[in-house]
Amino acid sequence: MTDREATAMTTTPDPMSTPGPEQVGDEDFAAILAATRDFVRSRVVPRENEIAEADAIPDDLRAQVADMGLFGYAIPQEWGGLGLNLTQDVELAMELGYTSLALRSLFGTNNGIAGQVLVNYGTDTQKAAWLERIASGDVVASFALTEPGAGSSPAGLRTKAEADGDDWVITGGKRFITNAPIADLFVTFARTREAEGNDPGIAVFLVPADAPGVQVGPRDRKMGQEGAWTADVTFDGVRVPADALVGGSEEVGYKAAMMSLARGRVHIAALAVGAARRALDESVAYATGATQAGAPIGGFQLVQAMLADMQTGVMSGEALVREAARKYHTGEDRRIAPSVAKLHCTEMVGRVADLAVQVHGGTGYMREVPVERIYREVRLLRLYEGTSEIQRLIIGGGLVKAAQRAAR
């Protein structure tokens, strides 16, 4: 973790973190949460195998997602969204994590790491041009940050943007970009100058997917998360006007990246908790119904011990992700707490998924059994929005620096 990263994550308040008249009250949010829970469990869960086989979210489910306002659940109401803050976001995410993670991926970047860059750093003109369409689902936004040599730490990115008259010309390549094959807008991070001191030299640009020179590669073939599409994106001399520069300033880019990633880490932690809850529910149901020698396997103490460890993981994750969301929301901690939640919950769901397969025995290794899909899907959660190793560096480095500051 560099000093630049630390500075970026502890400055520039997030407007979505401060309660205001445009945000959803408790009663309205309870209705949104209940509707989402019902949709996930009654409409999506029965079609998980269909999603996996087709490697796509069915059009009718996408239409229902749009009608429910989920493409813009974290976009402020003034721009057509639901206006959920992060403490509400994580409750919704725990419900969305209960089913195929591809569903959430369809609209996750609109609300998260792509949409929040515009919400928190865009000019009024940029917000007016894009946010309502992002919130409605008419526009799918992608977060174009990761490159072959710049993954968990944005500091190493090589995509360049050079000023040419009143325009910017962008050249470079991005990798593993979520929703790239269906994106209408790429929120693109590019180097406009060499890094110097606390200036990382990174800016953010709004690049329409149909701009000349934008090329999207074939869909990646992944271990899991069928239906969640990613691909490489190449920018070959892509020309954008001056007003495509987010915030109208070259200086906001790196702060935008780090703040969006920190917020996204809490959201990913909540998704992990939802997936762990589903794995536990499936395992309890299986242990209750499956028999060995005429007796339910749930009566065996070693099976009960596995279920106990799973339940402990789920409950610890729920408590941690809610506390991390609260601290981010109040501004108390937007650096260490998100990384703690992301590290613990994504590692936890991996252990829970493994135990779920073990409880199911050979059945758990079969395709079309939910815990087999969960086992593959959740492995990715330890990688994006910063790997577990990066989270450990952020946490450990942050604690040491805090102690050094206190000792001065």
N, C-alpha and C positions, 0 to 999 in steps of 0.2 A: 504494500500500500504506500503510495507516494504522498509527499506533502501536498501536491496539487490535488490529489484525490480527496485527502482529508479536508482541505479548504473548500473544495467544491461541494462536499456533502454537508458542510456545517454553515453554509451561507445561503442567502437568497431564500426567504420563506416560501413555502408552498401555499398558494391561496386556497387550495382545497382542504388544508389542514385546519382552517379557522371556521368555526360554525357561523352560519349566516342565514338570512331569511330564505335564500334560494335552495337550502339543503332540505332533505327529506326528514320529516319528523318521525318519532318512534312508531306511531300508529300506522302511518303510510308505509314505513319501511317493513313493518311486520307483514303487511299485505303483500308487498313485493316479494319478500322472502318466502312466504307461504306459497305464492303462485309459482315461484321458481322451483321450489322443492317438489311441488306437484308435477310440474312440467318435466323435470328431470326424471322422476321416479315412475311416472305413468306413461310418458311419451317417449323418452329417450332410452331409458334402461331396456325396455323390450326390443329395441332396434340396434343394440350395440353390435351384434354379429353382422347385421346388414351394413352398418357403417364400416366395420373392419373388412368385410368382403369387397365392398365397392371402393374402399379407400376414399370415401367422400361423405360429407354430411348431406343427407337428402334435402332437396329443395324445399319440401314442405316444412321440415324442421327449421331450416334457415328462415323461412317466412314467419314462422311462429316466434322465433327469437327476435326478429325485427319488430313484430307487432307488440311484443312484451317490453320493448325499449332496451333490450340487453346490449345492443350495439353501442349504446351511449349511457350505460348505467352510472359511470363515473364522470361523465361530461356534465358541466353545470347546466342547470335548468334554463338559464338565459340563452343557451345555445342548443336547446332541444333535448338535452339529456335528462336523466333522472336525478343527477346531482348527489349521488352517494359519496360520503366521505370514506376514508380508509377503514374506520372501525366497522362501517356497514359493508364495505367491499369485502372484507375477510369473511364475514358471515355468509355472504352470497357465494364467495369462492369455495367455502367448505361444502356447500350444496352442489356446486358445479363439479367439484372434484369427485363426486360420488359416482359419476358415469364416465364414459369415454372422454378423455381429455381433449380430443379433437373438437368437441362441441365448444368448449371454452376458448380454444385456440382460434376459432372462427372470428370471434369478436374481442378477444383478449387484448390485442395490440391497439385496437380502436380506443379502448378504455385505459390501457396501461401505458407501456413505455413509449408508444408513438403518440397517442392522444394527449398524454400528460405533458409532453414537450410543448405542444401547441397551447394547451390550457394555461400552463404556468409561464411560458416564455414567448408565445406568439404575440405579434402586434394585433391591434384591434382589426385591422384590415385582413390579416391572415386568419384570425379566428372567424371573421364574418364569411370568408371565402370557403372555409373547410369544415368548421366544427359541426354545423347543423347537419351537413351531409354525412359526416362521420358518425354522429349520434343516431341518425336514422338507418344507417347501414347502406346507404346509397354509395358511400365511399368506404373502401377497406384500406386502412393505413398500415404500412409496414415500417418497422424500425430497422433501418439499414445502417448498422454499426459494425457487426462482426466481420472480420476479414481473415484470410489465411494466417496472417501474422499478428492479428489483434483480436483476441477473443475476450477473455474475462477482464482484461485491462484495456480500456480504449486508448491508452497513451501511445500504443505502438501502431496506430492505423496509418495507412499509406495513401489512401484515396486523396486526391488533390483537387482543390478548387482554385482556379486562377481568375483574377479580375481581367475582363476584356471589355473596355469601354464601360457601358452601364450594365453589362451582363457578367455572369460567372460561368466558367467552363469547367465541368467536373469530369475527372478521369480516374478510373480505378475499378476495383472489384470487391464485392461483398459475398459472404458465404453463410449458408444456413439461415437465410432470411425467411422468417415465418410469414406465410400468406403471400409470398412473392408472386406465385402463379396467378393469383386473383387480385392482386393489389391495384388500387387506383392511384395511390400516393405513396411515395417513399420518403420518409423522414430520414434524410441522408446526412451522415457525419463525414466531414472531409477536412483535410488539413489545408489551411489557407496561408500558413506561415510556419517557420521552424519554431519548435518549442524553445522558450527562453525563460529561465527562472520559474516563476509560478504561472507563466502563460503557456498552456499546452499547445497553442496554435491551432485549435480545432473549432470549427464553426458547424452550424446545422442548416441544411437547405431543404426546402419543400420541392420535391421533384415529381411531377406527374408521371405516371407509368407510361403514358403514351408519348412522352417527350422523345424527339429523335435522338438516337444513340443509347437509349435504355434497352438493354437486352436481358431477358430472364431465361435462365437455363432450364433444363428438364427437371421435373420434380425429383427430389432426393428419395432414395429408397432406404427407409429407416428400420431399426429394430422393432419399433412399436409406434404408438400414436397414429395408427392408420386413420386417414381422413384429415390429419393436420398437415398441410402442405408446406414444405420449405424448398428453397432453390437458391442457386447462385444468382447474383445480379451484377451485370457489368455496365459501367457508365463510360461510354466511348465518346469523349468530347461533348458531353451533354451540356447544352447552353440553357441557362435559366436567367430570368431577369433579376435585377437587384432586389426586388421585393420578395424574392424567394428565400432570402437570408432570414432565418428565424430570429425574431426580436429586433431585426434591423441592425444587428451588431455581431461582429465576429467573436466577441468575447463571451457570449452566453453559451456557446456550444458545449463545452466540457462540463460546465455546471448542470446543463440540461441533461446530459448523459448520465452523470453520476446521481443526480436527484431522482431521475426516472427509474434508474436501476435499483436504487435503495427502496423506493416505494414498491417496485415490482417484486422485490425479494420477499416482502411481507405477504403479498398476494400469492406468490408461488408456494410459500410455506402453508398458507391456508388451503390451497389446492391439494397439497400433500396430505394434510389432515383429512380432507374429505375422501381421498382415495384410500387412506388407511382405515377409515371408518367403514367404507364399503367392503374392504378385504376382511375386516373383523366380522361384519354382519354375515357375509357369505360363509365364513368359517364356523361361526356359531350355528348357523342353520345346517351346515353340512354335518357338524359334529353331533347335532341333535338327531338327525335323520339317518345317517349312515351307521351300519352295524358291523361288528366283528364278533363271530361266534355267538350271534343272536343278541348281542348287547350293543346299545348305542356307544359309539366311540367317545362321545362326550362324557361318558362315565369314567373314562380312564384318566388317572391323575396326570400323566404326562401330557395328554391332550389339553387338559384343563390348565396346566402350567403354561402351555403355549398361548392359549387364549388369554390368560392373565397378563402375560407380557405384552400381547397385542393391545389389550384394553389400557394398560398403563401407558403405552406409547401414544395412543390416541388421546387420552385425557391430558397428558403432559403437553402434547402438541396444541390442543385446543386452548389451554390456559396460556401458553407461551405466545401463540400467534395473536391472541386478543390483547395481551399486554404490550406486545411490540407495536400493534396497530394503534393502541392508545397513546403510547409514547411518541410515535411518529405524528399522530394527529395533533397532539398538544405542542409539539416541537421540542419535547424533553430530550428525545434521542432519535435522530434520523440517520445514525451511522452504525453504531454497534448493535443496537437492538434488532434492526432488520436483518443483519448478518447472522446474529444468534438464532433468530427464528428460522431463517432459511437453512442454515446448517443443521440445526437439530431436527426440524420437521422433515426435510428431504432425506436425511440419513435414516430417520425413524421409519418413514414409509417403506424404505427399502427392506429394513428388517421385518416389518410387519408383513409385507408382501411375500417375503421368503417363508415366514412362518405359516402364512395362509396356504401356500402350496404344500407345505409339509403336512398340515392338518388334513388336506384333501388327499394326500398320498398320490398314487398314480393318476387319479382323476384330475388333480391339479395341474398336471403336465399336458393335458389335452387342450387343443384349440377349441374355442367356443365355450370354454369354462371361464367365468369372469376372473377368477384369481390368476389364471395364466396370462390373460391380457393385462391385468393390473401389474403383474410382476415385470412385464416388458415395458409398459408405459412409464412407470414411475422412475425407471433408471435415468431417464433424461433430466429429471428434476434436479439431480445433483450437479448438472452441467451448465444449464443456461441461467441467465441472470447472475453469472459468476459461479465458478465451481466451488465445491466444498473447501478446497485448498485456499482459494482467494478469500472466502469468508473467514477462515482461520487467521489469515494474515491481517485482515481488517480488524477482527476482534482483538487478537493479541497485540497488534501494533497500537490500537486505540487505547487499550488498557495501560500499556507502558507509557505512552505519551501523556495520558491523563495523570498518571502518577508523577511523571517528571514535572509537569506544569504545577501540580500541587506542592511539590517540594521546593519550588523556587521562592 
